[in-house]
């Protein structure tokens, strides 16, 4: 759909509509239980697809170019600035080990599945291997970041993004069923786990949804990511071929350990807002015909990665004598991110695992880009060998 043929094409009006879509998706998540399960980010993608394909908004615009260029790297830096690696101690050894196994399952699963599906997926299969490995370690933000770093083509990116966005809920439902079948083969959840209260859970949700921002916090949070993005470009020539997104991730991780930076309010909320803008834009690039053509194949490809992830995470978790509840939440944190880990922990009535699941999920944001880029280049080496 060309800009001229779209109902809303003027840049100012288009930006207003994109922001309205974000607001509407957030309202739906707050008021409708099943939308909360799939997340407002997925709703933004689906609405972007719908509006672009029925002619409400164009499929290309300078507004989208700006969001693509700045929203994602900005959001990556902001969310990592809120990551304190020392919090991993609060998650506990079983949860951290379970998450490491889950990330290993995503990495290995992406490699093996791509060796099988690569010929069917096409020449960009190695890129998708990296994107899915990143996504199933940290979440959709990492899928987007690695795809941008590897310059995945727009059609492939859009189709795979929709498939990836729809992975969280089916895997969550599958895990509920798997727990009931497998629980007798694993150790029970330790009774000594600290309990997470309703107030704790609301505070976790509020961290991503609302905050008290001072002008100073807003100014610093506006400036710090820009400094990281600039410094990354300046440092990039030192290691030719080292993806820019890894410079951004590394510098943000270093800054996040500075106490003054950790005390800033609002980084998670602002990053989540920026990601919502990007998820709307992702949807606009998805053409129904391309989704119909590539969608089933990519869905089968993604399902095989998750199946292999399951085999590694649950199998090695059993050998390590981890309890099944920790394995379940760690796997969900890897595949769906910290928000879905929270939702699953509450569904299964494991309040003691809410905070640990959130912590390792945020840690996944920090390492997902490294995992994804490493998987992509290893896959490319294996294919071209």
C-alpha positions in Angstrom: 0.0 0.0 0.0 1.6 3.3 -1.2 1.6 6.3 1.1 -0.6 8.2 -1.4 -3.3 5.5 -1.4 -3.4 5.1 2.4 -6.2 6.8 4.4 -3.7 8.3 6.9 -0.4 9.2 5.2 0.6 12.7 6.4 3.6 12.1 8.8 2.1 14.1 11.7 -1.2 12.3 11.4 0.5 8.9 11.0 2.6 9.4 14.1 -0.5 10.4 16.0 -2.3 7.2 14.9 0.7 5.0 15.7 0.7 6.5 19.2 -3.0 5.9 19.4 -2.5 2.2 18.5 0.0 1.9 21.4 -2.4 3.5 23.8 -5.3 1.3 22.6 -3.2 -1.9 23.0 -2.2 -0.9 26.5 -5.8 -0.3 27.5 -6.8 -3.6 26.1 -4.1 -5.4 28.1 -5.2 -3.7 31.3 -8.9 -4.6 30.8 -9.0 -7.9 29.0 -7.4 -11.0 30.5 -6.5 -12.9 27.3 -4.8 -9.7 25.9 -2.7 -9.5 29.0 -1.6 -13.1 28.3 -0.4 -12.4 24.7 0.8 -8.9 25.7 0.1 -5.4 24.3 3.3 -5.7 22.1 1.8 -8.5 20.1 -1.5 -6.5 19.8 0.5 -3.6 18.3 2.1 -5.9 15.7 -1.3 -7.4 14.8 -2.9 -4.0 14.5 0.0 -2.7 12.4 -0.5 -5.7 10.0 -4.3 -5.1 9.8 -4.2 -1.3 9.3 -1.4 -1.5 6.7 -3.1 -4.2 4.7 -6.6 -2.7 4.6 -5.2 0.7 3.6 -5.6 2.7 6.8 -1.9 3.4 7.0 1.0 3.0 4.4 3.5 0.2 4.4 6.4 2.6 4.1 6.9 6.1 5.5 9.7 8.4 6.9 8.0 7.9 10.3 8.7 4.2 10.1 12.3 4.9 9.1 12.8 7.0 12.1 11.3 4.4 14.5 13.5 1.7 12.9 16.7 3.7 13.2 16.3 5.0 16.7 13.5 3.3 18.7 15.0 -0.2 18.9 18.7 0.7 19.8 17.4 3.3 22.2 15.0 0.7 23.9 17.8 -1.9 24.0 20.1 0.6 25.8 17.4 1.8 28.2 16.3 -1.7 29.3 19.8 -2.8 29.9 20.5 0.3 31.9 17.9 -1.1 34.3 19.8 -4.4 34.7 21.8 -5.0 37.8 23.8 -8.2 37.4 24.1 -8.5 41.2 20.3 -9.3 41.3 21.1 -12.7 39.9 22.0 -13.7 43.4 18.4 -13.0 44.5 17.1 -15.4 41.8 18.9 -18.3 43.4 21.1 -21.0 42.0 18.4 -23.4 40.8 16.7 -20.6 38.7 19.9 -19.3 37.3 21.1 -22.7 36.3 17.7 -23.5 34.8 17.9 -20.3 32.8 21.4 -21.1 31.5 20.2 -24.5 30.3 17.2 -22.8 28.7 19.4 -20.4 26.8 21.7 -23.3 25.8 18.6 -25.1 24.5 17.6 -22.1 22.4 21.1 -21.8 21.0 21.5 -25.5 20.2 17.9 -25.8 19.0 18.3 -22.9 16.5 21.4 -24.5 15.1 20.0 -28.0 14.7 16.6 -26.8 13.4 18.3 -24.5 10.8 20.4 -27.4 9.6 17.2 -29.2 8.8 15.0 -26.3 7.6 17.7 -24.1 6.1 17.2 -25.3 2.5 13.5 -24.6 2.8 13.7 -21.3 4.6 16.2 -19.8 2.1 19.5 -18.0 2.0 18.6 -15.9 5.1 18.1 -19.0 7.3 21.4 -18.3 9.2 20.1 -14.9 10.1 16.8 -16.3 11.4 18.7 -18.9 13.4 20.4 -16.0 15.2 17.2 -14.0 15.6 15.3 -17.0 17.1 18.2 -17.9 19.4 18.2 -14.3 20.6 14.5 -14.2 21.0 14.3 -17.4 22.9 17.0 -16.2 25.3 15.7 -12.7 26.0 12.5 -12.0 24.1 11.1 -10.1 21.1 13.4 -7.1 21.7 16.5 -9.3 21.0 14.8 -10.8 17.9 14.4 -7.3 16.5 17.9 -6.1 17.5 19.7 -9.1 16.0 17.6 -8.9 12.8 18.6 -5.3 12.4 22.2 -6.1 13.0 22.2 -8.8 10.4 20.1 -6.8 7.9 17.4 -9.4 7.4 15.2 -8.5 4.4 12.0 -6.8 5.2 9.6 -9.5 4.0 11.4 -12.3 5.8 11.8 -10.1 8.9 8.1 -9.3 9.0 6.8 -12.8 8.5 9.2 -14.3 11.1 8.4 -11.5 13.5 4.7 -12.3 13.5 5.4 -16.0 14.0 7.8 -15.2 16.8 5.3 -12.9 18.5 2.8 -15.7 18.5 5.1 -18.2 20.2 4.7 -17.2 23.8 1.1 -18.2 24.6 1.2 -21.7 22.9 4.4 -22.5 24.8 2.9 -21.3 28.0 -0.1 -23.5 27.6 2.1 -26.4 26.6 4.2 -25.9 29.7 1.1 -26.1 31.9 0.2 -29.5 30.4 3.8 -30.7 30.5 4.1 -29.9 34.2 1.2 -32.1 35.1 2.6 -35.0 33.1 6.3 -34.7 34.2 6.1 -33.5 37.8 6.4 -36.9 39.3 9.8 -37.3 37.6 11.4 -34.2 39.1 12.4 -32.9 42.5 9.7 -30.8 44.3 10.0 -27.0 44.6 12.0 -26.2 47.8 9.7 -25.3 50.7 12.3 -22.6 51.8 11.7 -20.4 48.8 10.8 -16.8 49.8 7.2 -15.8 49.1 6.5 -13.0 46.7 3.6 -10.9 47.9 0.8 -9.3 45.9 2.5 -5.9 46.6 5.7 -7.2 45.1 4.0 -8.4 42.0 2.2 -5.1 41.5 5.6 -3.3 42.0 7.1 -5.4 39.2 4.2 -4.6 36.9 4.4 -0.9 37.7 8.1 -0.9 36.9 7.2 -1.4 33.2 3.9 0.5 33.2 4.3 3.6 35.3 6.8 5.5 37.3 7.6 8.8 39.0 10.0 10.7 36.7 11.8 13.8 37.6 13.0 16.2 35.0 16.5 15.3 35.9 15.8 11.5 35.4 14.1 12.2 32.1 17.0 14.3 30.8 19.6 11.8 31.9 17.7 8.9 30.4 17.4 10.9 27.2 21.1 11.6 27.1 22.7 8.4 28.2 21.4 6.1 25.4 22.4 8.7 22.9 25.9 8.8 24.3 26.0 4.9 24.1 24.8 4.9 20.5 27.4 7.6 19.6 30.2 5.9 21.5 29.3 2.5 19.8 29.7 4.1 16.4 33.0 5.6 17.4 34.4 2.4 18.7 33.1 0.2 15.9 36.2 0.7 13.7 38.3 -0.9 16.4 36.8 -4.3 15.7 35.7 -4.5 12.1 32.8 -6.9 11.6 31.8 -6.7 15.3 28.1 -6.0 15.2 27.1 -2.5 16.4 24.4 -3.9 18.6 27.0 -5.8 20.6 28.9 -2.5 21.2 25.6 -0.9 22.4 24.8 -3.9 24.6 28.3 -4.0 26.2 28.5 -0.3 26.9 25.0 -0.3 28.4 25.8 -3.2 30.6 28.9 -1.5 31.9 27.0 1.7 32.6 24.2 -0.3 34.3 26.6 -1.3 37.1 27.2 2.3 38.1 25.1 3.0 41.2 24.0 6.5 40.1 22.6 5.0 36.8 20.8 2.2 38.7 19.0 4.8 40.8 17.4 6.5 37.8 13.7 6.0 37.6 11.8 5.2 34.4 14.3 3.3 32.1 12.1 0.1 31.9 8.9 2.1 31.2 10.5 4.3 28.5 12.1 1.3 26.8 8.8 -0.6 26.8 7.1 2.5 25.2 9.8 2.7 22.5 9.4 -1.0 21.7 5.6 -0.7 21.3 6.2 1.9 18.6 8.5 -0.5 16.9 6.1 -3.4 17.1 3.5 -1.3 15.3 6.0 -0.5 12.5 7.0 -4.2 12.3 3.4 -5.0 11.5 3.1 -2.4 8.7 5.8 -4.2 6.7 4.0 -7.6 6.7 2.0 -8.2 3.6 -0.8 -10.8 3.9 0.3 -12.7 0.8 3.9 -13.0 2.2 2.6 -14.2 5.6 0.4 -16.8 3.9 3.3 -18.0 1.8 6.1 -18.1 4.5 4.0 -18.3 7.6 3.4 -22.1 7.9 7.0 -23.0 7.1 8.4 -20.5 9.6 5.9 -21.7 12.2 7.1 -25.3 11.7 10.7 -24.1 11.9 10.0 -22.1 15.1 8.2 -25.0 16.7 11.1 -27.3 16.0 13.4 -24.8 17.8 11.2 -24.7 20.8 10.9 -28.6 20.8 14.7 -28.8 20.9 14.9 -26.1 23.5 12.5 -28.2 25.6 14.6 -31.3 25.2 17.8 -29.6 26.4 16.3 -27.4 29.2 14.1 -30.1 30.7 16.5 -33.0 30.0 19.6 -31.4 31.4 17.5 -29.9 34.1 16.5 -33.4 35.3 20.1 -34.5 35.2 21.1 -31.5 37.3 18.3 -32.5 39.7 16.5 -29.2 39.4 12.9 -28.9 40.4 10.4 -28.8 37.5 8.8 -25.5 38.6 12.1 -23.6 38.3 12.8 -25.3 34.9 9.3 -24.3 33.7 9.6 -20.6 34.7 13.2 -20.3 33.4 12.1 -21.7 30.1 9.1 -19.3 29.9 11.4 -16.4 30.8 13.7 -17.3 28.0 11.1 -17.9 25.3 8.6 -15.2 26.3 10.5 -12.7 28.4 10.0 -11.7 32.0 6.4 -10.6 31.6 5.3 -14.1 30.5 7.3 -15.7 33.2 5.4 -13.6 35.7 2.1 -14.6 34.1 3.0 -18.3 34.2 4.2 -18.2 37.8 0.9 -16.7 38.8 -1.2 -19.1 36.7 0.6 -22.1 38.3 0.3 -20.5 41.8 4.1 -20.3 42.4 4.4 -16.8 43.9 7.8 -17.6 45.2 9.1 -17.9 41.6 7.8 -14.6 40.4 10.8 -12.4 41.3 13.4 -15.0 40.3 11.6 -15.5 36.9 11.6 -11.7 36.4 15.3 -11.4 37.3 16.5 -14.1 34.9 14.2 -12.8 32.2 15.8 -9.3 32.4 19.2 -11.0 32.4 18.1 -12.6 29.2 17.6 -9.2 27.6 21.2 -8.4 28.5 22.7 -11.6 27.0 20.3 -12.3 24.2 22.1 -10.2 21.6 25.4 -12.0 22.2 23.7 -15.4 22.0 21.9 -14.5 18.8 24.8 -13.0 16.9 27.1 -16.0 17.9 24.4 -18.5 16.7 24.0 -16.6 13.4 27.7 -16.5 12.5 28.3 -20.1 13.6 25.3 -21.2 11.5 26.6 -19.3 8.5 30.0 -21.0 9.0 28.4 -24.4 9.1 26.2 -23.8 6.0 29.0 -22.4 3.9 31.7 -24.9 5.0 
